[in-house]
Amino acid sequence: MAEEYPQIYTVSGLTQQIKSRLETNFPRVWVSGEISNLRQPASGHYYFTLKDEASQLRAVLFRGNQQYLRHKPSAGRQVVCRGRISVYEARGEYQLLIDYLEPLGIGALAQAFEELKRRLAAEGLFDPVHKQPLPFLPRRLAVVTSPSGAAIRDFLQILNRRFPNLEVLICPVKVQGAGAAAEIVQALDLLNTFSDLDVLVLARGGGSLEDLWAFNEEAVARAIFRSRVPVISAIGHEIDFTIADLVADVRAPTPSAAAELVVQRKEELVFTLQRLATTLQRRFQALVQGRRERLCYLSQRLPDPRRRLADLRLRMDDRLEQFQRAWQARLRDRQHRLQLARANLRLMSPRRAAISGRQLVEQQAARLRRCLETRLARQRLQLQHSQERLQALNPQAILDRGYAIATTLPGQEVVRDVQRVQVGAALRVRVARGSMDCEIQKINKKLNR
């Protein structure tokens, strides 16, 4: 009797069954591993192997999915991939078809970014009420950036094209890597001691989340927030967002855009001034023309003496016969009235009215000038008082009067009570012209006057 076999699959049939079950049970998975055997043929697709200590998995990243990635695959990098399992029937192999990839650890950085963002937002560091306006036309600005990067070259090129001869102070710092955040904070605090700075620009070119991480540090955010000088953040490309962007007074999508925000084009300002001057001249001419038309109207309303004399002559001719007997008396009366009319006519002369109208215009113009001069003097006095009040509140002015500020080391906490420090502790004492690092030898709890 022939032996009966269980169900027999063909190679293709079995492969199709495996393909169906794998692809159904693993429609989307996240896999971490190290990239090896990386290659990119002319098609533009990436083919590589994901491996760990015990196993490896073939992976494919098609060219159509690469445009959405911020990080390209590189051999030896630890990555986290998202994709679906697919079976390649021709070789009976399964592989991971990747649609998203990022270096291992990016997720933790993103989580830290969101946590710091929520905390600083709750403290009000992003509140628009704290945003300082940019000056209309700054005279001196400072740029905190890497001196060798493309960002500063683009910034200076556009700035020089828009408004030549603007004074720019470049403060070189590291913009990524260890110690970058500390250098940025130190630069911001140092520049805030300059009394003649109008704008601070924090600039850096594009990069990955790790490259831009110095601008997501809390210390940098607080240094920007306490800056008395308006800060423009110009970090990365338009799609890049950092904590520094949220705290800064103004965010520019790129360093080049920051140069356009700092100053207007010189040609545009000249054109605006010319347009305003033309408008002022046109309005003044319209005012003068209106006065002239008013004067002409008033002149036309004055009675014509020749017409009045003609009427008198007609009346005299008509009544000559009737009043022949009393013609001498009436003639004297008429002559007297004529003299009065001539005297009145001289008083009502158009030339005299024109002179009076011109004098009135000149008096009004003089009164307007006096009002403007009085108002300008009052505004100058108010501005002077405001400047004196601001100078009195300036911390640097307090230091110039001989006072000092003591802060703990290394915490930089301001010392207000001797009970908060101990003998042997290190302090930094800031005076008007620098600072000193000191060690406490003795604590006096009573105030010596």
C-alpha positions as a Markdown table, in Angstrom:
| # | Residue | x | y | z |
|---|---|---|---|---|
| 1 | Met | 0.0 | 0.0 | 0.0 |
| 2 | Ala | 1.5 | 3.4 | -1.0 |
| 3 | Glu | 2.5 | 5.6 | 1.9 |
| 4 | Glu | 0.1 | 8.6 | 2.3 |
| 5 | Tyr | 1.8 | 12.0 | 2.7 |
| 6 | Pro | 0.5 | 15.0 | 4.6 |
| 7 | Gln | -0.2 | 18.2 | 2.8 |
| 8 | Ile | 2.7 | 19.0 | 0.4 |
| 9 | Tyr | 3.6 | 22.6 | -0.4 |
| 10 | Thr | 5.5 | 23.8 | -3.4 |
| 11 | Val | 8.4 | 26.1 | -2.7 |
| 12 | Ser | 6.4 | 29.0 | -4.1 |
| 13 | Gly | 3.3 | 28.0 | -2.2 |
| 14 | Leu | 5.1 | 27.8 | 1.1 |
| 15 | Thr | 6.9 | 31.1 | 0.5 |
| 16 | Gln | 3.5 | 32.8 | -0.3 |
| 17 | Gln | 2.0 | 31.4 | 3.0 |
| 18 | Ile | 5.0 | 32.8 | 5.0 |
| 19 | Lys | 4.8 | 36.1 | 3.1 |
| 20 | Ser | 1.1 | 36.4 | 3.9 |
| 21 | Arg | 1.5 | 35.7 | 7.6 |
| 22 | Leu | 4.6 | 37.8 | 8.2 |
| 23 | Glu | 3.2 | 40.8 | 6.3 |
| 24 | Thr | -0.2 | 40.5 | 8.0 |
| 25 | Asn | 1.3 | 40.2 | 11.6 |
| 26 | Phe | 3.9 | 42.9 | 11.1 |
| 27 | Pro | 2.3 | 45.7 | 9.1 |
| 28 | Arg | 4.5 | 48.3 | 10.9 |
| 29 | Val | 7.3 | 47.8 | 13.4 |
| 30 | Trp | 10.1 | 49.8 | 15.1 |
| 31 | Val | 13.5 | 48.2 | 15.0 |
| 32 | Ser | 16.8 | 49.5 | 16.4 |
| 33 | Gly | 20.3 | 48.3 | 15.3 |
| 34 | Glu | 23.6 | 49.2 | 13.7 |
| 35 | Ile | 23.8 | 49.9 | 10.0 |
| 36 | Ser | 26.3 | 47.7 | 8.0 |
| 37 | Asn | 26.9 | 46.7 | 4.4 |
| 38 | Leu | 25.5 | 50.0 | 3.3 |
| 39 | Arg | 25.3 | 50.6 | -0.5 |
| 40 | Gln | 23.4 | 53.0 | -2.8 |
| 41 | Pro | 23.3 | 52.0 | -6.5 |
| 42 | Ala | 22.3 | 54.3 | -9.3 |
| 43 | Ser | 18.6 | 53.9 | -8.5 |
| 44 | Gly | 19.1 | 56.0 | -5.4 |
| 45 | His | 17.7 | 53.4 | -3.0 |
| 46 | Tyr | 19.6 | 52.5 | 0.1 |
| 47 | Tyr | 20.3 | 48.8 | 0.8 |
| 48 | Phe | 21.9 | 47.8 | 4.1 |
| 49 | Thr | 21.8 | 45.4 | 7.0 |
| 50 | Leu | 20.6 | 46.1 | 10.6 |
| 51 | Lys | 22.4 | 44.1 | 13.1 |
| 52 | Asp | 22.9 | 43.6 | 16.8 |
| 53 | Glu | 25.1 | 41.2 | 18.9 |
| 54 | Ala | 23.1 | 38.1 | 17.9 |
| 55 | Ser | 21.2 | 38.7 | 14.6 |
| 56 | Gln | 20.9 | 40.8 | 11.4 |
| 57 | Leu | 18.1 | 41.9 | 9.2 |
| 58 | Arg | 18.1 | 43.1 | 5.6 |
| 59 | Ala | 16.6 | 46.6 | 5.1 |
| 60 | Val | 15.7 | 48.8 | 2.2 |
| 61 | Leu | 15.1 | 52.6 | 2.1 |
| 62 | Phe | 13.5 | 53.6 | -1.2 |
| 63 | Arg | 14.4 | 56.9 | -2.7 |
| 64 | Gly | 10.8 | 58.2 | -2.5 |
| 65 | Asn | 11.0 | 58.1 | 1.4 |
| 66 | Gln | 14.3 | 59.8 | 1.7 |
| 67 | Gln | 13.0 | 63.3 | 1.1 |
| 68 | Tyr | 11.2 | 63.3 | 4.5 |
| 69 | Leu | 14.3 | 62.3 | 6.5 |
| 70 | Arg | 16.5 | 64.7 | 8.3 |
| 71 | His | 19.3 | 62.1 | 8.7 |
| 72 | Lys | 20.7 | 59.9 | 5.9 |
| 73 | Pro | 21.9 | 56.3 | 6.6 |
| 74 | Ser | 25.6 | 56.0 | 7.3 |
| 75 | Ala | 27.6 | 52.8 | 8.0 |
| 76 | Gly | 28.3 | 52.1 | 11.7 |
| 77 | Arg | 25.5 | 54.4 | 13.0 |
| 78 | Gln | 23.1 | 53.1 | 15.6 |
| 79 | Val | 19.6 | 54.0 | 14.4 |
| 80 | Val | 15.9 | 53.5 | 15.1 |
| 81 | Cys | 13.8 | 52.5 | 12.0 |
| 82 | Arg | 10.1 | 52.3 | 11.3 |
| 83 | Gly | 8.8 | 50.1 | 8.5 |
| 84 | Arg | 7.0 | 47.0 | 7.5 |
| 85 | Ile | 8.1 | 43.4 | 7.0 |
| 86 | Ser | 8.2 | 42.2 | 3.4 |
| 87 | Val | 9.1 | 38.8 | 1.9 |
| 88 | Tyr | 11.1 | 38.8 | -1.3 |
| 89 | Glu | 9.7 | 35.6 | -2.9 |
| 90 | Ala | 12.4 | 35.2 | -5.5 |
| 91 | Arg | 15.1 | 34.4 | -2.9 |
| 92 | Gly | 12.8 | 33.4 | 0.0 |
| 93 | Glu | 14.2 | 36.2 | 2.2 |
| 94 | Tyr | 12.4 | 38.6 | 4.4 |
| 95 | Gln | 13.4 | 42.3 | 4.8 |
| 96 | Leu | 12.4 | 45.5 | 6.4 |
| 97 | Leu | 11.0 | 48.2 | 4.1 |
| 98 | Ile | 11.8 | 51.5 | 5.9 |
| 99 | Asp | 9.8 | 54.7 | 5.7 |
| 100 | Tyr | 11.4 | 56.5 | 8.6 |
| 101 | Leu | 14.9 | 56.5 | 10.2 |
| 102 | Glu | 16.6 | 58.6 | 12.9 |
| 103 | Pro | 19.8 | 58.2 | 14.9 |
| 104 | Leu | 19.4 | 56.4 | 18.2 |
| 105 | Gly | 18.8 | 58.9 | 21.0 |
| 106 | Ile | 17.0 | 61.5 | 18.9 |
| 107 | Gly | 13.7 | 60.5 | 20.6 |
| 108 | Ala | 15.2 | 61.2 | 24.0 |
| 109 | Leu | 16.4 | 64.6 | 22.9 |
| 110 | Ala | 13.0 | 65.4 | 21.5 |
| 111 | Gln | 11.4 | 64.4 | 24.8 |
| 112 | Ala | 13.8 | 66.6 | 26.7 |
| 113 | Phe | 13.1 | 69.5 | 24.3 |
| 114 | Glu | 9.3 | 69.2 | 24.9 |
| 115 | Glu | 9.7 | 69.0 | 28.7 |
| 116 | Leu | 11.9 | 72.1 | 28.8 |
| 117 | Lys | 9.6 | 73.9 | 26.5 |
| 118 | Arg | 6.6 | 73.2 | 28.7 |
| 119 | Arg | 8.5 | 74.2 | 31.9 |
| 120 | Leu | 9.7 | 77.5 | 30.5 |
| 121 | Ala | 6.4 | 78.3 | 29.0 |
| 122 | Ala | 4.8 | 77.8 | 32.4 |
| 123 | Glu | 7.3 | 80.3 | 33.8 |
| 124 | Gly | 6.3 | 82.9 | 31.2 |
| 125 | Leu | 9.6 | 83.0 | 29.3 |
| 126 | Phe | 7.8 | 82.8 | 25.9 |
| 127 | Asp | 5.1 | 85.4 | 26.8 |
| 128 | Pro | 4.9 | 88.2 | 24.2 |
| 129 | Val | 4.6 | 90.8 | 27.0 |
| 130 | His | 8.4 | 90.3 | 27.6 |
| 131 | Lys | 9.4 | 90.7 | 23.9 |
| 132 | Gln | 11.4 | 93.8 | 23.3 |
| 133 | Pro | 10.9 | 95.8 | 20.0 |
| 134 | Leu | 13.8 | 96.2 | 17.6 |
| 135 | Pro | 15.1 | 99.7 | 17.1 |
| 136 | Phe | 14.1 | 101.4 | 13.9 |
| 137 | Leu | 17.7 | 102.1 | 12.8 |
| 138 | Pro | 20.4 | 100.5 | 15.0 |
| 139 | Arg | 23.8 | 102.1 | 15.0 |
| 140 | Arg | 25.7 | 99.2 | 16.5 |
| 141 | Leu | 24.9 | 95.5 | 16.7 |
| 142 | Ala | 26.7 | 92.3 | 17.8 |
| 143 | Val | 26.6 | 88.8 | 16.3 |
| 144 | Val | 27.2 | 85.7 | 18.5 |
| 145 | Thr | 28.2 | 83.0 | 16.1 |
| 146 | Ser | 31.1 | 80.8 | 14.8 |
| 147 | Pro | 33.5 | 83.1 | 12.9 |
| 148 | Ser | 34.3 | 80.4 | 10.3 |
| 149 | Gly | 30.7 | 79.4 | 9.4 |
| 150 | Ala | 28.8 | 80.3 | 6.3 |
| 151 | Ala | 26.1 | 82.0 | 8.5 |
| 152 | Ile | 28.2 | 85.0 | 9.4 |
| 153 | Arg | 29.4 | 85.4 | 5.8 |
| 154 | Asp | 25.8 | 85.5 | 4.5 |
| 155 | Phe | 24.7 | 87.8 | 7.3 |
| 156 | Leu | 27.5 | 90.4 | 6.7 |
| 157 | Gln | 27.1 | 90.3 | 2.9 |
| 158 | Ile | 23.4 | 91.0 | 3.0 |
| 159 | Leu | 23.8 | 93.6 | 5.8 |
| 160 | Asn | 26.5 | 95.5 | 3.8 |
| 161 | Arg | 24.2 | 95.4 | 0.7 |
| 162 | Arg | 21.2 | 96.8 | 2.6 |
| 163 | Phe | 22.9 | 99.4 | 4.8 |
| 164 | Pro | 26.7 | 99.9 | 4.4 |
| 165 | Asn | 29.0 | 101.2 | 7.2 |
| 166 | Leu | 26.8 | 99.8 | 10.0 |
| 167 | Glu | 29.1 | 98.9 | 12.9 |
| 168 | Val | 29.0 | 95.2 | 13.6 |
| 169 | Leu | 30.7 | 93.5 | 16.6 |
| 170 | Ile | 31.4 | 89.7 | 16.1 |
| 171 | Cys | 31.6 | 87.6 | 19.3 |
| 172 | Pro | 33.1 | 84.2 | 18.3 |
| 173 | Val | 31.7 | 81.2 | 20.1 |
| 174 | Lys | 31.3 | 77.4 | 19.6 |
| 175 | Val | 27.9 | 76.7 | 18.2 |
| 176 | Gln | 27.8 | 72.9 | 18.8 |
| 177 | Gly | 29.5 | 70.3 | 20.9 |
| 178 | Ala | 30.7 | 70.3 | 24.4 |
| 179 | Gly | 31.0 | 73.7 | 26.0 |
| 180 | Ala | 29.1 | 75.5 | 23.3 |
| 181 | Ala | 26.1 | 76.4 | 25.6 |
| 182 | Ala | 28.5 | 77.9 | 28.2 |
| 183 | Glu | 30.3 | 80.0 | 25.6 |
| 184 | Ile | 27.0 | 81.3 | 24.3 |
| 185 | Val | 25.8 | 82.3 | 27.8 |
| 186 | Gln | 29.1 | 84.0 | 28.6 |
| 187 | Ala | 29.0 | 85.9 | 25.3 |
| 188 | Leu | 25.4 | 87.1 | 25.9 |
| 189 | Asp | 26.2 | 88.2 | 29.4 |
| 190 | Leu | 29.4 | 90.0 | 28.3 |
| 191 | Leu | 27.7 | 91.9 | 25.5 |
| 192 | Asn | 25.0 | 93.1 | 27.8 |
| 193 | Thr | 27.6 | 95.0 | 29.7 |
| 194 | Phe | 28.1 | 97.2 | 26.6 |
| 195 | Ser | 26.0 | 100.3 | 26.9 |
| 196 | Asp | 26.0 | 101.3 | 23.3 |
| 197 | Leu | 24.7 | 98.0 | 21.7 |
| 198 | Asp | 21.3 | 98.2 | 20.0 |
| 199 | Val | 20.7 | 94.6 | 18.8 |
| 200 | Leu | 22.1 | 91.1 | 19.5 |
| 201 | Val | 21.9 | 88.5 | 16.8 |
| 202 | Leu | 22.4 | 84.8 | 17.7 |
| 203 | Ala | 23.2 | 83.0 | 14.5 |
| 204 | Arg | 24.1 | 79.5 | 13.3 |
| 205 | Gly | 23.6 | 77.5 | 10.1 |
| 206 | Gly | 21.5 | 74.5 | 9.7 |
| 207 | Gly | 22.1 | 71.1 | 11.2 |
| 208 | Ser | 20.7 | 68.0 | 12.9 |
| 209 | Leu | 18.9 | 68.1 | 16.3 |
| 210 | Glu | 22.2 | 67.1 | 18.0 |
| 211 | Asp | 24.1 | 69.9 | 16.2 |
| 212 | Leu | 21.6 | 72.5 | 17.3 |
| 213 | Trp | 21.2 | 71.2 | 20.8 |
| 214 | Ala | 23.3 | 74.0 | 22.4 |
| 215 | Phe | 20.5 | 76.4 | 21.6 |
| 216 | Asn | 18.0 | 74.1 | 23.4 |
| 217 | Glu | 19.9 | 74.4 | 26.7 |
| 218 | Glu | 18.1 | 76.0 | 29.6 |
| 219 | Ala | 21.1 | 78.2 | 30.5 |
| 220 | Val | 21.0 | 79.7 | 27.0 |
| 221 | Ala | 17.3 | 80.4 | 27.2 |
| 222 | Arg | 17.6 | 82.2 | 30.5 |
| 223 | Ala | 20.6 | 84.3 | 29.2 |
| 224 | Ile | 18.4 | 85.4 | 26.3 |
| 225 | Phe | 15.5 | 86.2 | 28.6 |
| 226 | Arg | 17.5 | 88.4 | 30.9 |
| 227 | Ser | 19.2 | 90.3 | 28.1 |
| 228 | Arg | 18.4 | 94.0 | 28.2 |
| 229 | Val | 19.4 | 94.3 | 24.5 |
| 230 | Pro | 16.8 | 92.9 | 22.0 |
| 231 | Val | 17.9 | 89.5 | 20.7 |
| 232 | Ile | 17.2 | 88.1 | 17.3 |
| 233 | Ser | 17.6 | 84.3 | 16.9 |
| 234 | Ala | 18.7 | 83.1 | 13.5 |
| 235 | Ile | 19.4 | 79.4 | 14.0 |
| 236 | Gly | 19.4 | 76.8 | 11.3 |
| 237 | His | 16.9 | 76.7 | 8.4 |
| 238 | Glu | 13.3 | 77.8 | 8.3 |
| 239 | Ile | 12.1 | 74.3 | 9.5 |
| 240 | Asp | 14.4 | 74.3 | 12.5 |
| 241 | Phe | 13.0 | 75.4 | 15.8 |
| 242 | Thr | 14.9 | 75.7 | 19.1 |
| 243 | Ile | 14.1 | 76.9 | 22.6 |
| 244 | Ala | 16.2 | 80.0 | 21.8 |
| 245 | Asp | 13.8 | 80.9 | 19.0 |
| 246 | Leu | 10.9 | 80.8 | 21.5 |
| 247 | Val | 12.6 | 83.0 | 24.1 |
| 248 | Ala | 14.2 | 85.5 | 21.7 |
| 249 | Asp | 12.5 | 88.8 | 21.1 |
| 250 | Val | 12.4 | 88.1 | 17.3 |
| 251 | Arg | 12.9 | 84.9 | 15.4 |
| 252 | Ala | 14.4 | 84.9 | 11.9 |
| 253 | Pro | 14.1 | 81.7 | 9.9 |
| 254 | Thr | 17.8 | 82.0 | 8.7 |
| 255 | Pro | 20.8 | 84.2 | 9.3 |
| 256 | Ser | 20.2 | 85.9 | 6.0 |
| 257 | Ala | 16.7 | 86.8 | 7.0 |
| 258 | Ala | 18.0 | 88.2 | 10.3 |
| 259 | Ala | 20.1 | 90.7 | 8.3 |
| 260 | Glu | 17.0 | 91.8 | 6.5 |
| 261 | Leu | 15.1 | 92.3 | 9.8 |
| 262 | Val | 17.8 | 94.3 | 11.5 |
| 263 | Val | 17.9 | 97.2 | 9.1 |
| 264 | Gln | 15.8 | 98.5 | 6.2 |
| 265 | Arg | 17.4 | 99.2 | 2.8 |
| 266 | Lys | 19.1 | 102.5 | 2.8 |
| 267 | Glu | 17.5 | 103.2 | -0.6 |
| 268 | Glu | 14.1 | 102.6 | 0.9 |
| 269 | Leu | 14.7 | 105.0 | 3.7 |
| 270 | Val | 15.9 | 107.7 | 1.4 |
| 271 | Phe | 12.8 | 107.1 | -0.8 |
| 272 | Thr | 10.5 | 107.4 | 2.2 |
| 273 | Leu | 12.1 | 110.6 | 3.3 |
| 274 | Gln | 11.8 | 112.0 | -0.2 |
| 275 | Arg | 8.1 | 110.9 | -0.4 |
| 276 | Leu | 7.4 | 112.6 | 3.0 |
| 277 | Ala | 9.1 | 115.8 | 1.9 |
| 278 | Thr | 7.1 | 115.9 | -1.3 |
| 279 | Thr | 3.9 | 115.3 | 0.6 |
| 280 | Leu | 4.7 | 118.1 | 3.1 |
| 281 | Gln | 5.5 | 120.5 | 0.3 |
| 282 | Arg | 2.3 | 119.6 | -1.6 |
| 283 | Arg | 0.1 | 120.1 | 1.5 |
| 284 | Phe | 1.8 | 123.4 | 2.3 |
| 285 | Gln | 1.2 | 124.6 | -1.3 |
| 286 | Ala | -2.4 | 123.5 | -1.0 |
| 287 | Leu | -2.7 | 125.5 | 2.2 |
| 288 | Val | -1.3 | 128.6 | 0.6 |
| 289 | Gln | -3.6 | 128.2 | -2.5 |
| 290 | Gly | -6.6 | 127.9 | -0.2 |
| 291 | Arg | -5.7 | 131.2 | 1.6 |
| 292 | Arg | -5.3 | 132.9 | -1.8 |
| 293 | Glu | -8.7 | 131.7 | -3.0 |
| 294 | Arg | -10.3 | 132.9 | 0.2 |
| 295 | Leu | -8.6 | 136.3 | -0.2 |
| 296 | Cys | -9.9 | 136.5 | -3.8 |
| 297 | Tyr | -13.4 | 135.6 | -2.7 |
| 298 | Leu | -13.4 | 138.3 | 0.0 |
| 299 | Ser | -12.1 | 140.8 | -2.5 |
| 300 | Gln | -14.9 | 140.1 | -5.0 |
| 301 | Arg | -17.5 | 140.8 | -2.3 |
| 302 | Leu | -16.4 | 144.4 | -1.9 |
| 303 | Pro | -18.8 | 146.8 | -3.7 |
| 304 | Asp | -17.7 | 148.4 | -7.0 |
| 305 | Pro | -17.5 | 152.2 | -6.5 |
| 306 | Arg | -17.8 | 153.0 | -10.2 |
| 307 | Arg | -21.2 | 151.3 | -10.4 |
| 308 | Arg | -22.3 | 153.2 | -7.4 |
| 309 | Leu | -21.2 | 156.5 | -9.0 |
| 310 | Ala | -23.0 | 155.7 | -12.2 |
| 311 | Asp | -26.2 | 155.1 | -10.3 |
| 312 | Leu | -25.9 | 158.4 | -8.6 |
| 313 | Arg | -25.4 | 160.2 | -11.9 |
| 314 | Leu | -28.5 | 158.7 | -13.3 |
| 315 | Arg | -30.5 | 159.7 | -10.4 |
| 316 | Met | -29.2 | 163.2 | -10.5 |
| 317 | Asp | -30.1 | 163.5 | -14.3 |
| 318 | Asp | -33.6 | 162.2 | -13.7 |
| 319 | Arg | -34.3 | 164.6 | -10.9 |
| 320 | Leu | -32.5 | 167.6 | -12.3 |
| 321 | Glu | -35.6 | 169.4 | -13.6 |
| 322 | Gln | -37.6 | 168.5 | -10.5 |
| 323 | Phe | -35.1 | 169.9 | -8.1 |
| 324 | Gln | -33.8 | 172.7 | -10.2 |
| 325 | Arg | -34.7 | 175.3 | -7.6 |
| 326 | Ala | -32.9 | 173.6 | -4.8 |
| 327 | Trp | -30.1 | 172.3 | -7.0 |
| 328 | Gln | -27.4 | 174.3 | -5.2 |
| 329 | Ala | -28.3 | 173.0 | -1.7 |
| 330 | Arg | -28.8 | 169.5 | -3.0 |
| 331 | Leu | -25.6 | 169.7 | -5.0 |
| 332 | Arg | -23.6 | 170.6 | -1.9 |
| 333 | Asp | -25.3 | 167.7 | -0.1 |
| 334 | Arg | -24.4 | 165.3 | -2.9 |
| 335 | Gln | -20.9 | 166.5 | -3.0 |
| 336 | His | -20.6 | 166.0 | 0.7 |
| 337 | Arg | -21.9 | 162.4 | 0.4 |
| 338 | Leu | -19.6 | 161.8 | -2.5 |
| 339 | Gln | -16.6 | 162.8 | -0.4 |
| 340 | Leu | -17.7 | 160.4 | 2.4 |
| 341 | Ala | -18.1 | 157.7 | -0.2 |
| 342 | Arg | -14.6 | 158.3 | -1.5 |
| 343 | Ala | -13.2 | 158.2 | 2.0 |
| 344 | Asn | -15.0 | 154.9 | 2.7 |
| 345 | Leu | -13.8 | 153.6 | -0.6 |
| 346 | Arg | -10.2 | 154.3 | 0.4 |
| 347 | Leu | -10.8 | 152.4 | 3.6 |
| 348 | Met | -12.3 | 149.4 | 1.8 |
| 349 | Ser | -9.6 | 149.2 | -0.8 |
| 350 | Pro | -8.7 | 145.6 | -2.0 |
| 351 | Arg | -5.1 | 146.4 | -1.6 |
| 352 | Arg | -5.5 | 147.3 | 2.1 |
| 353 | Ala | -7.6 | 144.1 | 2.6 |
| 354 | Ala | -4.9 | 142.1 | 1.0 |
| 355 | Ile | -2.2 | 143.6 | 3.2 |
| 356 | Ser | -4.4 | 142.9 | 6.3 |
| 357 | Gly | -4.9 | 139.3 | 5.1 |
| 358 | Arg | -1.2 | 138.8 | 4.6 |
| 359 | Gln | -0.5 | 140.1 | 8.0 |
| 360 | Leu | -3.0 | 137.8 | 9.5 |
| 361 | Val | -1.4 | 134.8 | 7.7 |
| 362 | Glu | 2.0 | 135.8 | 9.0 |
| 363 | Gln | 0.7 | 136.2 | 12.5 |
| 364 | Gln | -0.9 | 132.8 | 12.4 |
| 365 | Ala | 2.4 | 131.3 | 11.0 |
| 366 | Ala | 4.4 | 132.9 | 13.8 |
| 367 | Arg | 1.9 | 131.7 | 16.4 |
| 368 | Leu | 2.2 | 128.1 | 14.9 |
| 369 | Arg | 6.0 | 128.2 | 15.1 |
| 370 | Arg | 5.9 | 129.4 | 18.7 |
| 371 | Cys | 3.5 | 126.5 | 19.6 |
| 372 | Leu | 5.7 | 124.0 | 17.8 |
| 373 | Glu | 8.9 | 125.3 | 19.5 |
| 374 | Thr | 7.1 | 125.1 | 22.9 |
| 375 | Arg | 5.9 | 121.6 | 22.3 |
| 376 | Leu | 9.3 | 120.4 | 21.1 |
| 377 | Ala | 11.0 | 122.0 | 24.2 |
| 378 | Arg | 8.4 | 120.2 | 26.5 |
| 379 | Gln | 9.0 | 116.9 | 24.7 |
| 380 | Arg | 12.8 | 117.3 | 25.0 |
| 381 | Leu | 12.5 | 118.0 | 28.7 |
| 382 | Gln | 10.3 | 114.9 | 29.2 |
| 383 | Leu | 12.8 | 112.8 | 27.2 |
| 384 | Gln | 15.7 | 114.1 | 29.4 |
| 385 | His | 13.7 | 113.2 | 32.6 |
| 386 | Ser | 13.0 | 109.7 | 31.2 |
| 387 | Gln | 16.7 | 109.2 | 30.4 |
| 388 | Glu | 17.7 | 110.4 | 33.9 |
| 389 | Arg | 15.2 | 108.0 | 35.5 |
| 390 | Leu | 16.5 | 105.1 | 33.3 |
| 391 | Gln | 20.1 | 105.9 | 34.2 |
| 392 | Ala | 19.2 | 105.9 | 37.9 |
| 393 | Leu | 17.7 | 102.4 | 37.5 |
| 394 | Asn | 20.7 | 101.0 | 35.5 |
| 395 | Pro | 22.5 | 98.3 | 37.5 |
| 396 | Gln | 25.8 | 99.5 | 36.0 |
| 397 | Ala | 25.2 | 103.0 | 37.4 |
| 398 | Ile | 24.8 | 101.5 | 40.9 |
| 399 | Leu | 28.1 | 99.7 | 40.5 |
| 400 | Asp | 29.8 | 102.9 | 39.3 |
| 401 | Arg | 28.8 | 104.5 | 42.6 |
| 402 | Gly | 31.0 | 102.0 | 44.5 |
| 403 | Tyr | 28.6 | 99.2 | 45.2 |
| 404 | Ala | 29.4 | 95.6 | 44.4 |
| 405 | Ile | 27.4 | 92.4 | 43.7 |
| 406 | Ala | 28.5 | 89.1 | 45.3 |
| 407 | Thr | 27.5 | 85.7 | 43.8 |
| 408 | Thr | 28.3 | 82.2 | 44.9 |
| 409 | Leu | 30.6 | 80.0 | 42.9 |
| 410 | Pro | 29.9 | 78.0 | 40.9 |
| 411 | Gly | 26.2 | 78.5 | 41.2 |
| 412 | Gln | 26.2 | 82.3 | 40.4 |
| 413 | Glu | 23.5 | 82.9 | 43.1 |
| 414 | Val | 23.3 | 86.4 | 44.3 |
| 415 | Val | 24.3 | 86.7 | 48.0 |
| 416 | Arg | 21.7 | 88.8 | 50.0 |
| 417 | Asp | 22.1 | 87.2 | 53.5 |
| 418 | Val | 25.4 | 86.1 | 55.2 |
| 419 | Gln | 23.5 | 83.2 | 56.7 |
| 420 | Arg | 23.3 | 81.7 | 53.2 |
| 421 | Val | 27.1 | 81.3 | 52.9 |
| 422 | Gln | 29.9 | 79.7 | 55.0 |
| 423 | Val | 33.5 | 80.4 | 55.9 |
| 424 | Gly | 35.7 | 79.0 | 53.1 |
| 425 | Ala | 33.1 | 79.4 | 50.4 |
| 426 | Ala | 34.1 | 80.9 | 47.1 |
| 427 | Leu | 32.5 | 84.1 | 45.9 |
| 428 | Arg | 32.7 | 86.2 | 42.8 |
| 429 | Val | 32.5 | 89.9 | 43.5 |
| 430 | Arg | 31.5 | 92.1 | 40.6 |
| 431 | Val | 32.4 | 95.8 | 40.6 |
| 432 | Ala | 32.0 | 98.5 | 38.1 |
| 433 | Arg | 35.2 | 97.5 | 36.1 |
| 434 | Gly | 35.3 | 93.7 | 36.3 |
| 435 | Ser | 35.0 | 91.0 | 39.0 |
| 436 | Met | 37.1 | 89.2 | 41.6 |
| 437 | Asp | 36.9 | 85.6 | 42.9 |
| 438 | Cys | 37.3 | 85.6 | 46.7 |
| 439 | Glu | 37.2 | 83.2 | 49.6 |
| 440 | Ile | 35.2 | 83.9 | 52.8 |
| 441 | Gln | 37.5 | 84.1 | 55.8 |
| 442 | Lys | 35.1 | 85.6 | 58.3 |
| 443 | Ile | 31.4 | 86.3 | 58.5 |
| 444 | Asn | 30.1 | 89.4 | 60.3 |
| 445 | Lys | 26.4 | 89.0 | 61.1 |
| 446 | Lys | 26.1 | 92.6 | 62.4 |
| 447 | Leu | 26.1 | 95.4 | 59.8 |
| 448 | Asn | 29.0 | 97.8 | 60.4 |
| 449 | Arg | 28.0 | 101.3 | 59.6 |
